[in-house]
Amino acid sequence: MERLMGGGVLQLLLASAGVLLLYRILVRLRPGAPLKDAVVVITGASSGLGKECARVFHAAGVRLVLCGRDAARLEKVVQELTASSTGSQKTYTPSTVIFDLADTDTVDRAAEEILKCYGQVDVLINNAGISYRGNILDTHISVHRDVMETNYFGPIALTQALLPSMIRRRSGHIVVISSVQGKIAIPYRSSYAASKHATQAYFDCLRAEIDRHGIAVTVISPGYIRTNLSGQRCHRGWL
Ligand SMILES: NC(=O)c1ccc[n+]([C@@H]2O[C@H](COP(=O)([O-])OP(=O)(O)OC[C@H]3O[C@@H](n4cnc5c(N)ncnc54)[C@H](OP(=O)(O)O)[C@@H]3O)[C@@H](O)[C@H]2O)c1
């Protein structure tokens, strides 16, 4: 993770353990379908949890499509991953697709670009997200809209654009990185908690609707991980 502060080693170990857990869940949930050579799409892969997921999946021999808004930051991740390849496991140079999740009009085009990389998507990890801290009385409605665009509308638009290709193949796994705040709302996190509650509800509905097509849906709800997102100063001491 970038910009680790003092005591970051423990947080890095905890975050890596979380990503390894995610990796193991995916392996367990896809019996008979080893992740090696699978096509895994990760949004928000330029930093934090997404970058760490990219590192673990790359080392496992996965064909990665890394997504983000900043081409230069993503290219740096690709270079780091390529340089870290040891040779003991066949690895693939990750592809990148640049788009802004908050601009849902561009998501269909981005989904087409993602599908062009390898012709299919086995696992979609909806990880990108933004945070917000502030009391409700001082929070303009536009802030709630901005957080919802990135954390809720973007991921659901991308999921819906990629779903038909998964349904055609009767195979796929959709993962979303929500938050413990998608289950419990706490003061000063109204926009963020609301966006993650909406995310939890949407993907719970989706799981029930598409199970019959052979597609799995997993919502991950992490607690605190020290990253750029969580490193912003807390408001009145709330995380
Ligand atoms: N850190 C925690 O304590 C914690 C706890 C629970 C859940 N989570 C969740 O974990 C996920 C990852 O967060 P993180 O902590 O790893 O934060 P991070 O280091 O800030 O990473 C966020 C990523 O999202 C991307 N992103 C942000 N807005 C975007 C947009 N409009 N379009 C496309 N990409 C966008 C960023 O890419 P660019 O800026 O390069 O485009 C960046 O790669 C988030 O969904 C967050 O809610 C985090």
The ligand as a MOL file (V3000), in Angstrom:
LIG
                    3D

  0  0  0     0  0            999 V3000
M  V30 BEGIN CTAB
M  V30 COUNTS 48 52 0 0 0
M  V30 BEGIN ATOM
M  V30 1 N -9.1120 1.4400 3.5600 0
M  V30 2 C -10.0940 1.0310 4.3540 0
M  V30 3 O -10.0470 1.1490 5.5950 0
M  V30 4 C -11.3280 0.3800 3.7540 0
M  V30 5 C -12.2390 -0.2780 4.6190 0
M  V30 6 C -13.3530 -0.8620 4.0810 0
M  V30 7 C -13.5890 -0.8270 2.7210 0
M  V30 8 N -12.7150 -0.1840 1.9150 0 CHG=1
M  V30 9 C -13.0220 -0.1590 0.4720 0
M  V30 10 O -11.9290 -0.6890 -0.2490 0
M  V30 11 C -11.9470 -0.1460 -1.5730 0
M  V30 12 C -10.5300 0.3040 -1.9450 0
M  V30 13 O -10.1680 1.4050 -1.1230 0
M  V30 14 P -8.6670 1.6760 -0.6380 0
M  V30 15 O -8.7050 1.7980 0.8290 0
M  V30 16 O -7.7410 0.7280 -1.2590 0 CHG=-1
M  V30 17 O -8.4730 3.1780 -1.1980 0
M  V30 18 P -7.4570 3.8590 -2.2330 0
M  V30 19 O -6.0530 3.4350 -1.9650 0
M  V30 20 O -7.7950 5.3110 -2.1840 0
M  V30 21 O -7.9050 3.2390 -3.6390 0
M  V30 22 C -9.0730 3.6420 -4.2700 0
M  V30 23 C -8.9640 3.2950 -5.7450 0
M  V30 24 O -10.2080 3.6500 -6.3730 0
M  V30 25 C -9.9260 4.3260 -7.5810 0
M  V30 26 N -10.9800 5.2790 -7.8820 0
M  V30 27 C -11.4740 6.2540 -7.0750 0
M  V30 28 N -12.4320 6.9410 -7.7050 0
M  V30 29 C -12.5550 6.3870 -8.9470 0
M  V30 30 C -13.3720 6.6550 -10.0730 0
M  V30 31 N -14.2760 7.6500 -10.0780 0
M  V30 32 N -13.2320 5.8860 -11.1860 0
M  V30 33 C -12.3330 4.8850 -11.2270 0
M  V30 34 N -11.5180 4.5890 -10.1840 0
M  V30 35 C -11.6290 5.3230 -9.0680 0
M  V30 36 C -8.5890 5.0320 -7.3440 0
M  V30 37 O -7.9370 5.1390 -8.5840 0
M  V30 38 P -7.4420 6.5060 -9.2670 0
M  V30 39 O -7.5850 7.6030 -8.2390 0
M  V30 40 O -6.0300 6.2450 -9.6930 0
M  V30 41 O -8.3580 6.6430 -10.4170 0
M  V30 42 C -7.8540 4.0430 -6.4490 0
M  V30 43 O -7.1250 3.1240 -7.2210 0
M  V30 44 C -12.9770 0.9860 -1.5700 0
M  V30 45 O -14.1790 0.5390 -2.1710 0
M  V30 46 C -13.2020 1.2490 -0.0880 0
M  V30 47 O -14.4870 1.7710 0.1720 0
M  V30 48 C -11.5870 0.4110 2.3820 0
M  V30 END ATOM
M  V30 BEGIN BOND
M  V30 1 1 1 2
M  V30 2 2 2 3
M  V30 3 1 2 4
M  V30 4 1 4 5
M  V30 5 2 4 48
M  V30 6 2 5 6
M  V30 7 1 6 7
M  V30 8 2 7 8
M  V30 9 1 8 9
M  V30 10 1 8 48
M  V30 11 1 9 10
M  V30 12 1 9 46
M  V30 13 1 10 11
M  V30 14 1 11 12
M  V30 15 1 11 44
M  V30 16 1 12 13
M  V30 17 1 13 14
M  V30 18 2 14 15
M  V30 19 1 14 16
M  V30 20 1 14 17
M  V30 21 1 17 18
M  V30 22 2 18 19
M  V30 23 1 18 20
M  V30 24 1 18 21
M  V30 25 1 21 22
M  V30 26 1 22 23
M  V30 27 1 23 24
M  V30 28 1 23 42
M  V30 29 1 24 25
M  V30 30 1 25 26
M  V30 31 1 25 36
M  V30 32 1 26 27
M  V30 33 1 26 35
M  V30 34 2 27 28
M  V30 35 1 28 29
M  V30 36 1 29 30
M  V30 37 2 29 35
M  V30 38 1 30 31
M  V30 39 2 30 32
M  V30 40 1 32 33
M  V30 41 2 33 34
M  V30 42 1 34 35
M  V30 43 1 36 37
M  V30 44 1 36 42
M  V30 45 1 37 38
M  V30 46 2 38 39
M  V30 47 1 38 40
M  V30 48 1 38 41
M  V30 49 1 42 43
M  V30 50 1 44 45
M  V30 51 1 44 46
M  V30 52 1 46 47
M  V30 END BOND
M  V30 END CTAB
M  END
